[in-house]
Amino acid sequence: MILNRPSLAAGAAAVIVGLGISSLAQAQSTPPADPQRGAIIAAQGTAAGAPGCAQCHAFSGASDGSGAFPRVAGHSEFYLLKQLRDFSSDVRDNAVMSPIARALTPQDVVDVAAYYAGQHPPFLPLPQPDAALVKQGKQLATVGDEGRGIQSCNNCHGPGGAGEPPAIPYLAGQYAPYIALELRMWQRGFRKSSPTEMAYISKQLTDQEIEAVAAYYQQVRGPGEVAASK
């Protein structure tokens, strides 16, 4: 694991602290989460016109496996809240999610985030990706590229891409097309969060390396799934 870019590790820590302060301030003005109400929003949408989250992400949060929509189940409530707020404020620019996020009230956002944070559906069976691509992706994910100053993805996202809650999401089992898309969104400036970490790293990667890292993480399974299969 490459640790030769301390500025990125320090930057990630600063982001977590900063997000924690911001989240605390927002939480103080928001009623407690109601996951049962969040389940209703996920299934049916809201009276204000926001569609049900299940239309794209499935009621379980596992989505449909195509990679067009990410797996949202089991991310921390903190992370899901942050993403919905980023969509509504143009920190994340997305033609589908941005208008939906703006149609949700602060209470809606808290409730639906709490609901999906509590879901842990099994991973969907997917075709095995190209073995050579996975091998290349594993090298970048677990070791990085010291010669180019690229730290390993696991350096921030945790061993096996299991995530570092509350702020850093899991990558293990996330769909390859979605991972690749988001790396390209950072490359091109459409995703404005994490400018000194993810934006910096994504700009160092070639198109093939993006596809390789995405393919690797799609076939990795988190510790909960591994334990359940034993």
C-alpha positions in Angstrom: 0.0 0.0 0.0 1.5 3.3 -1.0 1.5 6.0 1.6 3.8 8.5 -0.2 1.1 11.2 -0.6 0.4 12.2 3.0 -1.4 15.3 1.8 -4.2 13.1 0.4 -4.6 11.2 3.6 -4.5 14.4 5.6 -7.0 16.0 3.2 -9.4 13.0 3.6 -9.2 13.4 7.3 -10.0 17.1 7.0 -12.9 16.3 4.8 -14.3 13.9 7.3 -14.0 16.4 10.2 -15.5 19.2 8.0 -18.4 17.0 6.9 -19.0 16.0 10.5 -19.3 19.6 11.7 -21.6 20.5 8.8 -23.7 17.3 9.3 -24.0 18.1 13.0 -25.3 21.6 12.3 -27.8 20.3 9.9 -28.9 17.5 12.2 -29.6 19.9 15.0 -32.3 21.6 12.9 -33.8 18.3 11.5 -36.2 16.0 13.4 -35.0 12.5 14.1 -35.0 10.0 11.2 -38.0 7.8 10.6 -36.9 4.8 8.6 -40.4 3.5 8.2 -41.5 6.7 6.6 -38.3 6.5 4.5 -39.5 3.1 3.3 -42.8 4.6 2.1 -40.8 7.3 0.2 -38.6 4.6 -1.3 -41.6 2.7 -2.5 -44.1 5.4 -3.4 -42.3 8.7 -3.7 -43.7 11.9 -2.1 -46.9 14.0 -2.5 -44.7 16.8 -3.8 -43.8 14.8 -6.9 -40.5 13.0 -6.1 -40.7 9.5 -7.6 -40.1 6.4 -5.5 -36.4 5.6 -5.1 -37.2 2.0 -5.8 -37.9 2.8 -9.5 -34.1 3.0 -10.0 -32.4 1.6 -6.9 -34.9 -1.1 -6.0 -36.8 -1.2 -2.7 -33.9 -3.2 -1.3 -31.3 -0.7 -2.5 -29.5 -3.3 -4.5 -30.6 -1.7 -7.8 -30.9 -4.0 -10.9 -27.3 -5.0 -11.5 -27.0 -3.2 -14.8 -24.7 -0.5 -13.3 -26.9 2.3 -14.5 -27.9 3.0 -10.9 -25.7 2.4 -7.9 -26.2 0.0 -5.1 -27.2 2.3 -2.2 -28.1 -0.3 0.5 -25.9 -0.3 3.5 -24.0 2.9 3.0 -23.9 5.0 6.2 -26.8 7.3 6.8 -24.2 10.1 7.0 -22.9 9.3 3.5 -26.4 9.0 1.9 -27.5 12.2 3.5 -24.4 14.0 2.1 -25.0 12.7 -1.4 -28.6 13.8 -1.5 -27.7 17.2 -0.3 -24.9 17.4 -2.8 -27.3 16.6 -5.6 -29.7 19.3 -4.5 -26.9 21.9 -4.2 -25.1 21.1 -7.6 -22.0 19.8 -5.8 -23.0 16.7 -7.8 -24.5 17.4 -11.2 -26.9 14.7 -12.4 -29.8 15.1 -14.8 -31.8 12.4 -12.9 -30.9 12.8 -9.3 -30.5 16.6 -9.0 -34.2 17.4 -9.6 -35.3 14.5 -7.4 -33.2 15.6 -4.5 -34.5 19.2 -4.9 -38.1 17.8 -4.6 -37.4 16.2 -1.3 -37.9 18.0 2.0 -35.1 17.9 4.6 -37.2 15.4 6.6 -37.7 13.3 3.4 -33.9 13.2 2.9 -33.2 12.1 6.5 -35.9 9.4 6.5 -35.0 7.8 3.2 -31.3 7.9 4.0 -32.0 6.1 7.3 -34.1 3.5 5.5 -31.5 2.6 2.9 -28.6 2.7 5.5 -30.4 -0.1 7.3 -30.8 -2.4 4.2 -28.3 -5.2 3.6 -29.6 -7.3 0.6 -27.4 -10.0 -1.0 -25.2 -9.1 -3.9 -26.7 -9.8 -7.3 -25.1 -12.5 -9.4 -23.2 -10.9 -12.3 -21.1 -12.1 -15.2 -17.4 -12.5 -14.3 -15.3 -9.6 -15.7 -12.2 -10.1 -17.8 -9.6 -11.7 -15.5 -6.7 -9.6 -16.8 -8.7 -6.4 -16.3 -9.5 -7.5 -12.7 -5.8 -8.2 -12.1 -4.8 -4.7 -13.3 -7.5 -3.2 -11.2 -6.5 -5.1 -8.1 -2.9 -3.8 -8.4 -4.2 -0.2 -8.4 -6.8 -0.8 -5.7 -4.5 -2.5 -3.3 -1.0 -1.2 -4.1 -1.4 1.9 -6.4 1.4 3.1 -8.7 4.3 4.5 -6.8 6.1 5.7 -9.9 3.2 7.9 -10.8 2.4 9.0 -7.3 -1.0 7.2 -7.3 -1.9 5.8 -3.9 -4.0 2.6 -3.5 -7.8 3.1 -3.5 -7.9 1.0 -0.3 -5.8 3.6 1.4 -8.9 5.7 1.9 -11.7 3.2 1.1 -10.5 0.6 3.5 -9.2 -3.0 3.1 -11.1 -4.8 0.4 -12.9 -1.6 -0.4 -15.2 -2.1 2.6 -15.4 1.7 3.2 -14.5 3.9 6.1 -17.8 5.0 7.7 -19.2 7.4 8.1 -17.8 9.6 5.3 -16.0 7.2 2.9 -18.3 4.7 1.0 -17.7 1.1 0.3 -16.7 0.1 -3.2 -16.8 -3.7 -2.7 -19.6 -5.0 -4.8 -20.5 -1.7 -6.3 -21.3 -1.9 -10.0 -18.5 -1.3 -12.4 -20.3 1.0 -14.8 -21.3 3.3 -11.9 -17.7 3.4 -10.5 -16.3 4.2 -13.9 -18.9 6.9 -14.5 -18.2 8.6 -11.2 -14.5 8.6 -11.7 -15.1 10.3 -15.1 -17.4 12.8 -13.4 -14.6 13.8 -11.1 -12.2 14.0 -14.0 -14.4 16.4 -15.9 -15.5 18.5 -12.9 -19.2 17.4 -12.8 -18.7 16.1 -9.3 -17.2 18.8 -7.2 -16.9 17.1 -3.8 -13.4 15.8 -2.8 -11.5 18.1 -5.1 -8.1 17.4 -3.6 -8.6 13.7 -3.2 -10.9 12.0 -5.7 -10.7 14.6 -8.4 -6.9 14.6 -8.2 -6.6 10.8 -8.3 -9.2 10.3 -11.1 -7.2 12.7 -13.3 -4.1 10.5 -13.0 -5.9 7.4 -14.3 -6.2 6.3 -17.9 -9.5 5.1 -19.3 -8.3 1.5 -19.1 -7.2 2.0 -15.5 -10.7 3.3 -14.6 -12.3 0.3 -16.2 -9.9 -2.0 -14.4 -10.4 -0.6 -11.0 -14.2 -0.6 -11.6 -14.1 -4.3 -12.7 -12.0 -5.3 -9.7 -14.3 -3.7 -7.1 -17.5 -5.1 -8.7 -16.4 -8.6 -8.0 -15.1 -8.0 -4.5 -17.5 -8.9 -1.7 -17.7 -7.2 1.6 -16.9 -8.8 4.9 -20.6 -9.4 5.8 -21.3 -11.3 2.6 -18.1 -13.4 3.0 -19.0 -14.3 6.6 -22.5 -15.3 5.6 -21.2 -17.6 2.9 -19.0 -19.6 5.2 
